Amino acid sequence: MYTWDYNLPKNWKPQTRDEWVWFLERKIHYDDWKGVRPWMLKKYARALKLDPAKRLFVGAYLDRYGKKIAIQADQ
């Protein structure tokens, strides 16, 4: 299945907090985990706007591949 995506250069990396949040949300929503590292999720987990099921999935991913942390949305 083809997933439309932005035409970003292969070496593009997020620079600001907002770019990181956008990048990670896009990766998670489209189930494209290539290039996503546990440290990225740990650093920006609280800023991610995810539905509860995806939030649980990210928590399970971190339990398996990263240090266990609670990922709850900012209040």
C-alpha positions as CSV (number, residue, x, y, z in Angstrom):
1,M,0.0,0.0,0.0
2,Y,1.4,3.4,-1.0
3,T,1.4,6.1,1.7
4,W,1.6,9.6,0.6
5,D,4.3,11.6,2.3
6,Y,6.0,15.0,2.2
7,N,8.9,15.2,-0.3
8,L,11.6,15.7,2.3
9,P,15.3,15.2,1.5
10,K,16.7,11.9,2.8
11,N,19.1,13.6,5.1
12,W,16.4,15.9,6.7
13,K,16.4,16.0,10.5
14,P,14.1,17.9,12.8
15,Q,15.7,20.9,14.4
16,T,13.0,22.4,16.7
17,R,10.8,20.8,19.3
18,D,7.7,21.3,17.1
19,E,9.5,19.6,14.2
20,W,10.4,16.7,16.4
21,V,6.8,16.3,17.6
22,W,5.4,16.6,14.0
23,F,8.0,14.0,12.8
24,L,7.3,11.5,15.5
25,E,3.5,11.9,15.3
26,R,3.7,11.3,11.6
27,K,5.8,8.2,12.0
28,I,3.6,6.8,14.6
29,H,0.3,7.5,12.9
30,Y,1.5,5.9,9.6
31,D,3.2,2.9,11.4
32,D,6.6,3.9,9.9
33,W,9.0,3.1,12.7
34,K,12.1,3.2,10.5
35,G,14.5,5.8,12.0
36,V,12.5,6.1,15.3
37,R,14.7,5.5,18.3
38,P,13.7,5.1,21.9
39,W,15.5,8.2,23.0
40,M,13.4,10.3,20.6
41,L,10.2,8.9,22.1
42,K,11.4,9.4,25.6
43,K,12.4,13.0,25.0
44,Y,9.2,14.0,23.3
45,A,6.6,11.5,24.6
46,R,4.7,14.0,26.8
47,A,4.3,16.4,23.9
48,L,2.9,13.9,21.4
49,K,-0.8,14.1,20.6
50,L,-1.8,10.5,20.3
51,D,-5.0,8.6,20.9
52,P,-5.0,6.3,23.9
53,A,-4.4,3.1,21.9
54,K,-1.3,4.5,20.1
55,R,-0.1,5.9,23.5
56,L,-0.3,2.4,24.9
57,F,1.6,1.0,21.9
58,V,4.4,3.6,22.3
59,G,4.6,2.6,26.0
60,A,4.9,-1.1,25.0
61,Y,7.6,-0.2,22.5
62,L,9.5,1.7,25.1
63,D,9.1,-1.2,27.6
64,R,10.6,-3.5,25.0
65,Y,13.3,-1.4,23.5
66,G,13.9,1.5,25.9
67,K,13.9,2.4,29.5
68,K,10.4,2.2,31.0
69,I,8.8,5.6,31.4
70,A,5.2,6.9,31.9
71,I,4.0,8.7,28.8
72,Q,1.0,10.8,29.7
73,A,0.0,13.9,27.8
74,D,0.8,17.3,29.2
75,Q,-2.1,18.7,31.2
